[in-house]
Amino acid sequence: MDKSQITPGPWKVNTSGGMTYVENFYNQSICRVATSSADACLIAAAPDLLEELKGCMKALDRLMYKHDRDSIEAEWIGHANEAIRKAEGKP
C-alpha cells in the first residue's frame, strides 16, 4: 500500500443512530466501529500517530548515529520502524 491509498487525516469519531463511525475531515466514513468508542478514538488518531512516530524516528536516528547501534534503544527503534512499515502496508 502506498501513501495514496491511505485516507489523509485528520480523522474524527462521530456517533450517529447508535453507531460509532470514524470519519475524515469531510465527514466521509472511514469505518464503522462496533466495539467501543475508545477503539474508535484510537483508530481516529492513527494518521496523527503515524506521522508523529515517523518524526520521532528521524530524530532518534540522528541521535543514535553517535551511539551504540546494538543497544536496547536500537532494538526499540527497529520495532517502531516495523510498526511504520506495517501501517503503510510494506513488508
KAQUI-V737728 format. One record per residue. N is the residue number from 1. SS is DSSP state (a for helix, b for strand, c for the rest). PHI is phi in whole degrees, -180 to 180 (none if undefined). PSI is psi in whole degrees, -180 to 180 (999 if undefined). Layout:
BEGIN
N/SS/PHI/PSI ; N/SS/PHI/PSI
END
This chain:
BEGIN
1/c/none/131 ; 2/c/-103/173 ; 3/a/-58/-30 ; 4/a/-67/-16 ; 5/a/-90/-11 ; 6/c/-90/127 ; 7/c/-68/122 ; 8/c/-63/147 ; 9/c/-82/179 ; 10/c/-78/152 ; 11/c/-109/158 ; 12/b/-143/164 ; 13/b/-100/136 ; 14/b/-135/129 ; 15/b/-108/125 ; 16/b/-147/131 ; 17/c/60/33 ; 18/c/80/2 ; 19/b/-113/152 ; 20/b/-111/129 ; 21/b/-123/151 ; 22/b/-105/127 ; 23/b/-126/157 ; 24/c/-86/-175 ; 25/c/-59/-28 ; 26/c/-95/17 ; 27/c/64/24 ; 28/c/-89/133 ; 29/b/-68/129 ; 30/b/-89/-46 ; 31/b/-164/162 ; 32/b/-104/135 ; 33/b/-110/117 ; 34/c/-94/-10 ; 35/c/-90/-70 ; 36/c/-154/159 ; 37/a/-69/-26 ; 38/a/-64/-41 ; 39/a/-63/-41 ; 40/a/-63/-40 ; 41/a/-64/-41 ; 42/a/-65/-44 ; 43/a/-63/-43 ; 44/a/-63/-29 ; 45/a/-81/-10 ; 46/a/-53/-49 ; 47/a/-61/-41 ; 48/a/-67/-43 ; 49/a/-61/-42 ; 50/a/-63/-47 ; 51/a/-64/-42 ; 52/a/-67/-39 ; 53/a/-63/-41 ; 54/a/-60/-43 ; 55/a/-64/-42 ; 56/a/-62/-39 ; 57/a/-66/-38 ; 58/a/-63/-44 ; 59/a/-65/-44 ; 60/a/-65/-37 ; 61/a/-62/-40 ; 62/a/-65/-40 ; 63/a/-68/-42 ; 64/a/-72/-17 ; 65/c/-56/-34 ; 66/c/-95/0 ; 67/c/-121/-178 ; 68/c/-67/115 ; 69/c/-73/-10 ; 70/c/-102/13 ; 71/c/-78/171 ; 72/a/-63/-32 ; 73/a/-62/-40 ; 74/a/-63/-35 ; 75/a/-66/-42 ; 76/a/-63/-41 ; 77/a/-61/-41 ; 78/a/-61/-42 ; 79/a/-65/-40 ; 80/a/-65/-40 ; 81/a/-64/-36 ; 82/a/-63/-41 ; 83/a/-64/-39 ; 84/a/-64/-46 ; 85/a/-60/-43 ; 86/a/-62/-45 ; 87/a/-63/-31 ; 88/c/-91/1 ; 89/c/73/27 ; 90/c/-102/151 ; 91/c/-70/999
END
